[in-house]
Amino acid sequence: MSHVVQLEDIHKTYESGEVPVLAVRGVTLTITGGEFVAIMGASGSGKSTLMNLLGCLDRPTRGRYLLGGTDVSNLDRNELADLRNQKLGFIFQGFNLLSRTTALENVELPMLYGRRHFSTREIRERARQSLDIVGLSNRADHFPSQLSGGQQQRVAIARALINEPQILLADEPTGNLDSKTSVEIMGVFQKLNAQGITIVMVTHELDIAHYCKRNLIMRDGRLVSDTPVVDRLVATEQMQRIVTAETDAKLIA
């Protein structure tokens, strides 16, 4: 598999006030196509800054970043926007759905804002396919207020998938969800990853990180640990345990 992400001695310093903030310090990292990576760390560890750099939402102060073989440091603002739209899919903790827009229309948005032009029919068909992938084709005409938190996050994942990105970047995607719904969402991610999609996820929850294949730990702006997940959790198995426990509890009651 080819390298999707290559970071070479990446630094990010914020000059906010008298004392510079060294948010990321000397991170070198390679992520290969088809990996499922969790980035972990305490508040202020640099994990969110690293995610912003990976997503081309911020530029490194020093170092080299290759995304799908493209050196992003040489791109201007418009070129970076095109790169984000074509190669990256973003999923956020707060879903970021438009409240007066249906699930289908929310999913269509990245195709509408890109420089490439598609017919209305093609956009609609791709959006329906994306919703089908996350199991929400029967909720296409529902508004976000008519959907549960887990369903809203599925819409957000479908939206991230519509441009067939090289990599999905998920920032605390289960942060607003209860435990059972979190397992459901991790099941969606595991299904997508099994299909070959590369996923990088920021999380502060150790159990969520165990659904991934590789865990990175940031501390004080540095990458201090990079290990494969040995006892990986499988969402379908965990969900079955939850359902069985709920059934047993009802029988006892």
Residue pairs with C-beta under 8 A, 6 or more apart in sequence:
1 32
1 33
1 34
2 32
2 33
2 69
3 30
3 31
3 32
3 33
3 66
3 69
4 31
4 32
4 33
4 35
4 67
4 68
4 166
4 167
4 198
5 29
5 30
5 31
5 54
5 65
5 66
5 67
5 167
5 200
6 29
6 30
6 64
6 65
6 66
7 27
7 28
7 29
7 30
7 53
7 54
7 63
7 64
7 65
8 28
8 63
8 64
8 65
8 66
9 26
9 27
9 28
9 62
9 63
9 64
10 24
10 26
10 27
10 28
10 29
10 50
10 53
10 60
10 62
10 63
10 64
10 65
11 22
11 24
11 25
11 26
11 27
11 60
11 61
11 62
11 63
12 22
12 23
12 24
12 46
12 49
12 53
12 58
12 60
12 61
12 221
13 20
13 21
13 22
13 23
13 61
14 20
14 21
14 23
22 221
23 46
23 49
23 221
24 46
24 49
24 50
24 53
24 60
24 221
25 46
25 220
25 221
25 222
26 63
26 222
27 46
27 50
27 63
27 221
27 222
27 223
28 223
29 216
29 223
29 226
31 37
31 167
31 198
31 200
32 198
33 166
33 196
33 198
34 193
34 196
34 197
34 198
35 198
35 199
35 200
35 213
35 214
36 189
36 190
36 193
36 198
36 199
36 201
36 211
36 212
36 213
36 214
37 199
37 200
37 201
37 212
37 213
37 214
37 215
37 216
38 201
38 202
38 203
38 208
38 209
38 212
38 214
38 215
38 216
39 47
39 50
39 51
39 200
39 201
39 202
39 203
39 216
39 218
40 47
40 202
40 203
40 204
40 206
40 209
40 215
40 216
40 217
40 218
41 47
41 204
41 217
41 218
41 219
42 204
42 219
45 218
45 219
45 220
45 221
46 218
46 219
46 220
46 221
46 222
47 202
47 218
48 171
48 202
49 58
49 221
50 218
51 169
51 171
51 200
51 202
52 58
53 59
53 60
53 65
54 65
54 67
54 167
54 169
54 200
55 84
55 88
55 90
55 169
56 67
56 72
56 80
56 83
56 84
56 88
57 84
59 72
59 73
60 73
64 71
64 73
65 71
65 72
65 73
66 72
67 83
67 87
67 88
67 166
67 167
68 87
68 166
70 83
72 80
72 83
75 83
82 114
82 115
84 90
85 110
85 113
85 114
85 115
85 163
86 114
86 116
86 163
86 165
87 165
87 166
87 167
88 165
88 166
88 167
88 168
88 169
89 110
89 159
89 160
89 161
89 162
89 163
89 165
89 167
89 168
89 169
90 160
90 168
90 169
90 170
90 171
91 153
91 156
91 157
91 160
91 168
91 169
91 170
91 171
91 173
92 156
92 170
92 171
92 172
92 173
93 171
93 172
93 173
93 175
93 176
94 176
95 144
95 149
95 152
95 153
95 155
95 156
95 176
96 156
97 103
97 106
97 144
97 152
97 155
97 156
97 159
98 105
98 106
98 109
98 144
99 143
99 144
99 145
100 143
101 143
101 144
102 140
102 141
102 142
102 143
103 131
103 136
103 139
103 140
103 141
103 142
103 143
103 144
103 147
103 151
103 155
103 158
104 124
104 127
104 128
104 131
104 140
104 141
105 127
106 144
106 155
106 156
106 159
107 127
107 130
107 131
107 155
107 158
107 159
107 162
108 123
108 124
108 126
108 127
108 162
109 159
110 159
110 160
110 162
110 163
111 118
111 123
111 126
111 127
111 162
111 163
112 123
114 163
118 126
126 162
127 140
127 158
127 162
128 137
128 140
130 158
130 159
130 161
130 162
131 137
131 139
131 140
131 155
131 158
133 158
133 161
133 192
134 154
134 155
134 157
134 158
134 161
134 188
135 154
135 188
136 151
136 154
136 155
136 158
139 146
139 147
139 151
139 155
142 151
144 152
144 155
147 155
148 181
149 176
149 177
149 178
149 181
150 177
150 181
150 184
150 185
153 173
153 174
153 176
153 177
153 181
153 185
154 185
154 188
156 173
157 168
157 173
157 185
157 188
157 189
157 192
160 168
161 168
161 192
161 197
166 198
167 197
167 198
167 199
167 200
168 189
168 192
168 197
168 198
168 199
168 200
169 200
169 201
170 189
170 199
170 200
170 201
170 202
171 201
171 202
172 202
172 203
172 204
173 185
173 189
173 201
173 203
174 181
174 182
174 185
174 186
174 203
174 205
174 208
175 203
177 185
180 239
180 242
182 205
182 208
183 235
183 238
183 239
183 242
184 235
184 239
186 208
186 211
186 233
186 235
187 235
187 236
187 239
189 199
189 201
189 211
190 211
190 234
190 235
192 199
193 199
193 213
199 212
201 208
201 212
203 209
207 233
209 215
209 229
210 229
210 231
210 232
210 233
211 232
211 233
211 234
211 235
212 229
212 232
213 228
213 229
213 232
214 226
214 227
214 228
214 229
215 225
215 226
215 227
215 228
215 229
216 223
216 225
216 226
217 223
217 224
217 225
217 226
218 224
